[in-house]
Amino acid sequence: MTFDQLELDDELLASLEQQQITRPTTIQQEVIPVLLDGYDVLASAPTGTGKTLAFLLPAFQHLLDFPRRKQGPARVLILTPTRELALQVAEQARLLAEQSGHHIVDITGGVNHQEHAAQFNAGCDIVVATPGRLIEYINAQVFDCQAIEWLILDEADRMLDMGFIREMRQIADELTARSHTALFSATLEGELLEQFAAEVMQNAQTIRVDPPRRERAKILELYHHCDTLDHKRAILCHYLRSDEVTRAIVFVKTRDRLDELVAYLQSQNIPSVYLRGEMTQGRRNDALERFKSGKVNVLIATDVASRGIDIADISHVFNYDMPRTADVYVHRIGRTARAGKKGCAINLVEAHEIAILGKIERYTKNPMRRRVIDSLRPQHKIPKKAPKKVKVKKTKTGQTKTKAKQSKK
């Protein structure tokens, strides 16, 4: 399928061609026609599958199909969980708007109310915002909700995890003229997500998209067994000093671990920048700019950065600390192998992290390869991965029998 088969305006097709985007991804093929047909959409798709264009293209097409005579308040509102993702989405929207001339405003921290108020008063078409910041503007009567026709919630599961349910409900209630709602999530499971979707959507079409096998194969997933923290550090430094690692993100689980690793890499003369919670917008922007420009090729991050960072040419993702859940793992490694390129995810696994490794393999249905560096071989016995829990069922006679699900080949 090609984009012109999706009945998009010539201006949008020209913009895609200018960006050298030639064919729609699976999620784009599934979502765009449904949104253009007037349905609400509840969509699940892994990171890196092109979901941003899946909601931006029909939103722009709506603006082109129903133009207004003069500038006014925003008609499309896109909510994202983090400032980084809001800036990424707004950047992609501005690329599309180069041909159509629509005006995009992003509402994130670091900009005062007066500056944004001036942009709103000048007229805009699409606003990209984080829930907490937008609520400030609504309560201060700086942002006009009455003209919003489309509400798009990007990574809604992440917003719920971050505790934004009250803000999300308030925003949805404020949008009295809303006619379309699209909710995108890594998974459509969870009572809170299901309840929220039922509250804000009507006759929603559910779309679940798994990446094609060729997309999954673009990320080489490996793991090293690490005896101790010092062993883990040595393996990481070995990779970061190698020529094959051209630009890398290293994920840690806490701010304390991040601070320790930043200091250690500095002692090893390996430059790095970092992203974590409670950073000022200026410091965040500076870290990302140094990383994007290539001045520093190692970015250390907590999970605040596991979603929303779309930086070209990430050759490697390192899980210095394994994530707590398998879905977070998928989001982390999705920072590499973007825009059709290949990448590598390397997991540095201590004994206490073996259990989550098994869970991740069952979740992704992709067994990982174990790697060993000759000069850094583990000295301890390698623990076995935890098997899947066996279900115990009682028979009518009171006896028990076990049953384990076999994976389909």
C-alpha positions in Angstrom: 0.0 0.0 0.0 1.1 3.6 -0.7 0.0 6.8 1.1 -2.0 8.1 -1.9 -4.2 5.0 -1.5 -5.2 6.3 1.9 -6.9 9.3 0.2 -4.6 11.9 1.8 -4.4 15.5 0.5 -1.7 16.3 -2.1 -0.1 18.7 0.4 0.4 15.9 2.9 1.7 13.6 0.2 4.2 16.2 -0.8 5.4 16.6 2.8 5.8 12.9 3.2 7.8 12.7 0.0 10.0 15.6 1.1 10.8 13.6 4.3 11.4 10.5 2.1 8.6 8.6 3.8 7.3 6.4 1.0 5.1 3.6 2.4 2.7 3.5 5.4 3.5 1.2 8.3 1.0 -1.4 9.5 -0.4 0.9 12.3 -0.8 3.7 9.8 -2.6 1.5 7.3 -5.0 0.3 10.0 -5.7 3.6 11.9 -5.8 6.3 9.2 -8.9 5.0 7.3 -10.8 4.4 10.5 -10.2 7.9 11.9 -11.0 9.4 8.5 -14.3 7.5 8.5 -15.3 9.2 11.7 -14.8 6.6 14.3 -13.0 6.9 17.7 -9.9 4.7 17.8 -8.5 2.6 20.6 -5.1 1.5 19.3 -2.3 -0.6 20.6 1.1 -0.7 18.9 4.7 -1.1 20.0 7.1 1.9 20.0 8.9 2.6 16.7 6.0 1.4 14.5 5.0 4.9 13.2 2.0 5.6 15.4 2.8 9.4 15.5 2.0 9.7 11.8 -0.9 7.4 12.3 -2.7 10.1 14.2 -1.1 13.2 12.8 -2.0 12.5 9.2 -5.7 12.1 9.7 -5.7 15.1 12.1 -4.2 17.2 9.3 -6.5 15.8 6.8 -9.5 16.8 9.0 -8.2 20.3 9.1 -7.8 20.4 5.3 -11.2 18.9 4.7 -13.0 21.4 7.0 -11.0 24.6 6.8 -12.0 27.7 8.7 -12.2 31.2 7.3 -9.8 32.9 9.7 -7.4 31.9 12.5 -8.8 31.0 15.9 -8.2 28.7 18.8 -6.8 25.2 18.4 -9.0 22.5 16.9 -6.7 19.4 17.6 -5.3 18.6 21.1 -2.6 16.0 21.5 -1.7 14.9 25.1 1.6 13.1 25.8 3.0 11.9 29.1 6.4 13.7 28.9 7.9 16.9 27.7 10.3 15.1 25.5 7.5 13.2 23.7 5.5 16.4 23.3 8.4 18.2 21.7 9.0 15.2 19.4 5.3 15.1 18.3 5.3 18.8 17.8 8.4 18.7 15.6 6.9 16.0 13.4 3.7 18.0 13.1 5.6 21.1 12.1 7.3 19.1 9.3 3.9 18.2 7.9 2.7 21.8 8.3 5.4 23.1 6.0 3.2 22.3 3.1 -0.3 23.0 4.7 0.6 26.1 6.6 -1.0 25.0 9.8 0.2 26.4 13.1 1.4 24.1 15.9 2.0 25.1 19.6 3.6 22.8 22.2 2.8 23.4 25.8 5.7 22.2 28.1 7.6 23.6 31.0 10.1 26.4 30.6 7.9 28.8 28.8 5.8 31.4 30.7 2.1 31.8 30.4 2.3 35.2 28.6 4.4 33.8 25.8 2.0 30.9 25.2 -1.0 33.2 25.6 0.3 35.4 22.8 0.7 32.4 20.5 -2.9 31.3 21.3 -4.2 34.8 20.6 -2.4 34.8 17.2 -4.3 31.6 16.3 -3.2 28.0 16.1 -4.5 24.7 14.8 -2.8 21.9 16.8 -1.7 22.0 20.4 0.6 19.3 21.8 0.8 19.3 25.7 1.5 17.3 28.8 -1.6 17.0 31.1 -0.3 18.7 34.1 0.9 21.8 32.2 -2.3 22.0 30.2 -4.4 21.9 33.4 -2.5 25.0 34.6 -3.4 26.9 31.5 -7.1 25.8 31.6 -7.4 26.8 35.3 -5.7 30.1 34.5 -8.1 30.6 31.6 -5.2 30.9 29.2 -6.2 28.0 27.0 -9.5 27.9 25.2 -10.9 24.3 25.1 -14.2 25.2 23.3 -12.9 24.8 19.8 -11.1 21.4 20.2 -12.6 18.9 17.8 -10.1 16.1 18.0 -8.5 14.7 21.2 -5.5 12.4 20.8 -4.0 10.7 23.8 -0.5 9.4 23.0 0.9 6.7 25.3 -2.2 6.8 27.5 -0.9 3.9 29.6 2.2 5.9 30.5 0.1 8.9 31.5 -2.1 6.7 33.7 1.0 5.1 35.3 2.3 8.6 36.1 -0.9 9.4 38.0 -2.5 11.8 35.5 -5.9 10.2 35.6 -7.6 13.2 37.3 -6.1 15.7 34.8 -7.0 13.5 31.8 -10.6 13.2 32.9 -10.8 17.0 33.6 -9.4 17.8 30.2 -11.8 15.4 28.4 -14.7 17.0 30.3 -13.7 20.5 29.2 -13.7 19.6 25.5 -17.4 20.1 24.9 -17.1 20.4 21.1 -15.0 17.2 20.8 -16.2 14.9 18.0 -13.2 12.5 17.7 -11.1 10.8 20.3 -8.1 8.6 19.6 -6.2 6.7 22.4 -2.8 5.1 21.7 -1.3 2.7 24.2 1.4 0.1 24.3 -1.2 -2.3 25.8 -4.9 -2.1 26.0 -5.0 -4.2 29.2 -5.6 -2.8 32.7 -8.8 -1.9 34.5 -8.0 1.8 34.8 -7.2 2.1 31.1 -10.4 0.3 30.1 -12.5 2.4 32.5 -11.0 5.7 31.2 -11.5 4.6 27.5 -15.1 3.8 28.2 -15.6 7.2 29.8 -14.2 9.3 26.9 -14.9 7.3 23.8 -18.0 6.3 21.9 -18.3 3.3 19.5 -14.5 3.1 19.4 -12.8 0.8 17.0 -10.1 -1.3 18.6 -6.9 -1.8 16.6 -4.1 -4.0 17.8 -0.9 -4.1 15.8 2.1 -6.3 16.3 5.2 -5.3 14.3 6.0 -7.6 11.4 8.7 -10.2 11.9 11.1 -8.1 9.8 10.7 -5.1 12.1 11.4 -7.2 15.2 14.4 -8.7 13.6 16.0 -5.3 13.2 17.0 -5.3 16.9 19.7 -7.8 17.9 19.0 -8.7 21.6 21.9 -10.0 23.7 22.6 -10.5 27.4 25.7 -10.9 29.5 25.7 -12.6 32.9 27.4 -10.3 35.4 28.9 -11.6 38.6 29.0 -8.3 40.5 28.5 -4.6 40.0 32.2 -4.1 39.2 31.9 -6.9 36.5 28.8 -5.1 35.1 30.7 -1.8 34.9 33.7 -3.4 33.2 31.5 -5.0 30.5 29.7 -1.7 29.9 32.9 0.3 29.6 34.3 -2.4 27.2 31.4 -1.8 24.8 31.3 2.0 25.2 35.0 2.2 24.2 34.5 0.0 21.1 34.1 1.4 17.6 30.8 -0.5 17.0 29.0 1.6 19.6 28.5 5.0 17.8 25.6 6.4 19.9 24.2 4.7 22.9 21.5 5.0 25.6 22.1 3.4 29.0 19.1 2.7 31.1 19.2 2.6 34.9 16.5 2.1 37.5 16.9 5.0 39.9 18.4 8.5 40.2 20.9 7.2 42.7 22.1 4.5 40.3 22.3 7.2 37.5 24.4 9.5 39.7 26.8 6.6 40.5 27.2 5.6 36.9 27.7 9.1 35.6 30.5 9.6 38.2 32.0 6.2 37.4 32.1 6.8 33.6 33.7 10.2 34.2 36.4 8.5 36.3 37.0 6.2 33.3 37.2 9.2 30.9 34.0 8.2 29.1 32.0 11.4 28.5 28.2 11.1 29.0 25.1 13.2 29.5 22.0 12.2 31.4 18.2 12.5 31.7 16.2 11.9 34.8 13.2 13.3 36.7 13.1 16.8 38.2 15.5 18.4 35.7 14.9 21.9 34.5 13.8 22.2 30.9 17.0 24.0 30.1 19.2 21.2 31.4 17.1 18.6 29.6 17.3 20.5 26.3 21.0 21.0 26.7 21.6 17.3 27.4 19.5 16.2 24.4 21.2 18.7 22.1 24.7 17.6 23.0 23.6 14.0 22.5 21.8 14.7 19.2 24.7 16.7 17.8 27.3 14.0 18.6 29.3 16.1 21.0 28.6 13.3 23.5 27.7 9.8 22.4 26.4 8.2 25.6 23.1 9.2 27.2 22.3 7.7 30.6 18.6 7.7 31.5 16.0 6.6 34.0 12.7 5.4 32.6 11.5 9.0 32.4 13.3 8.9 29.0 12.2 5.4 27.9 9.4 6.9 25.9 9.3 9.8 23.6 12.9 10.1 22.6 13.2 9.8 18.8 16.8 10.3 18.0 18.3 9.0 14.7 21.2 6.5 14.6 21.0 5.1 18.1 23.3 2.1 17.5 22.9 0.5 21.0 20.6 0.4 24.0 22.1 -0.9 27.2 20.0 -2.1 30.1 22.5 -1.5 32.9 19.6 -2.3 35.2 16.9 -4.6 33.9 13.4 -3.0 34.0 10.7 -4.1 36.4 8.3 -5.1 33.7 8.5 -6.6 30.2 6.5 -3.8 28.5 9.0 -1.2 29.8 11.8 -3.3 28.3 10.1 -3.1 24.9 9.9 0.7 25.2 13.5 1.0 26.2 14.9 -1.0 23.3 12.6 0.7 20.9 15.0 3.7 21.0 17.2 1.9 18.6 16.5 0.5 15.1 14.3 3.4 14.1 13.5 4.7 10.7 14.2 1.4 9.1 17.7 1.0 10.5 19.1 -1.9 12.6 20.2 -1.7 16.2 21.4 -3.7 19.2 20.0 -4.1 22.7 22.5 -5.4 25.3 21.3 -6.5 28.7 23.7 -6.7 31.7 22.1 -9.2 34.0 23.0 -10.0 37.5 21.8 -13.1 39.3 18.8 -11.3 40.9 17.6 -10.1 37.5 17.4 -13.6 35.9 13.7 -13.9 36.6 12.7 -10.7 34.7 14.9 -11.9 31.8 12.7 -15.0 31.5 9.5 -12.9 31.7 10.8 -10.6 28.9 11.5 -13.5 26.6 8.1 -14.9 27.1 6.5 -11.5 26.6 8.4 -10.8 23.4 8.5 -14.4 22.2 12.1 -13.8 21.3 14.8 -15.8 23.1 17.9 -13.7 23.8 21.4 -14.8 22.9 24.0 -14.9 25.6 27.3 -13.3 24.9 30.7 -13.6 26.7 33.7 -11.3 26.4 36.9 -13.5 26.7 38.7 -11.1 29.0 35.6 -10.6 31.1 34.1 -14.1 31.5 31.9 -14.6 34.5 33.5 -16.6 37.4 30.3 -17.5 39.2 27.8 -20.3 38.2 25.2 -18.9 35.9 21.6 -19.2 37.4 19.0 -20.8 35.2 16.1 -18.6 33.9 13.0 -19.0 35.9 10.5 -21.3 34.1 6.9 -20.3 33.6 4.8 -20.9 36.6 2.7 -24.1 36.4 -1.0 -23.8 37.1 -2.4 -26.2 39.7 -6.0 -27.3 39.2 -8.1 -29.5 41.5 -10.2 -32.3 40.0 -13.7 -33.2 41.1 -12.2 -36.0 43.3 -10.1 -33.5 45.2 -6.8 -34.6 43.5 -4.6 -32.0 42.0 -3.1 -31.9 38.5 -0.7 -29.5 36.9 -1.1 -27.9 33.5 1.5 -25.7 31.7 0.7 -23.9 28.5 2.9 -24.9 25.7 4.1 -22.1 23.4 3.0 -22.3 19.8 5.8 -22.8 17.3 
